[in-house]
Amino acid sequence: MGTDERLAERPERDEEAVSRFVERFAGELTQAGMQRMAARVFAALLVSDKAALTAAELGEQLRISPAAVSGAVRYLTQVNMIGRERDPGSRRERYVLHEGGWYEVFTRRDEVLLRWRKTLCEGAETLGADTAAGARIAETAEFFRFLHDEMTQIMARWRQRQSAGSPPD
């Protein structure tokens, strides 16, 4: 049985349960540092079968104002977690999750680690390796180098897994 056939056989979604999931996942994203409204909008897009919703649909689903939707999508667009598309024949925009969005988010975090490491290395040199502050800064730079190296390997394994079509656990 193909994926489309399995999807067609599924019963109607329990929208109340879906709403609870959106709020729970948005809460997790908020605790991790994402803006609350952006987290809610992102979670709503994530549970959308088409991974795309208009501002009006987001506002209705999340019971938030157009201004709240606007601020959230502005943030999510800036951090490249979503994109904008025009509805054909309309002036309305749809907000769309990027394919491979998580991969992109972590790749950008990896670039931040590299920039931080470079700055920290300069700071350690300025402070001097023989000082307590210089040693602490150098250790932090080394930690970021370690994270970068590990993240590079993890992302390569992810690409390999995706190209092999591995099912999720």
Secondary structure by P-SEA (a helix, b strand, c coil): ccaaaaaaaccccaaaaaaaaaaaaaaaaaaacccaaaaaaaaaaaacccccccaaaaaaaacccaaaaaaaaaaaaaaccccccccccccbbbbbbccaaaaaaaaaaaaaaaaaaaaaaaaaaaaccccaaaaaaaaaaaaaaaaaaaaaaaaaaaaaaaaaccccc
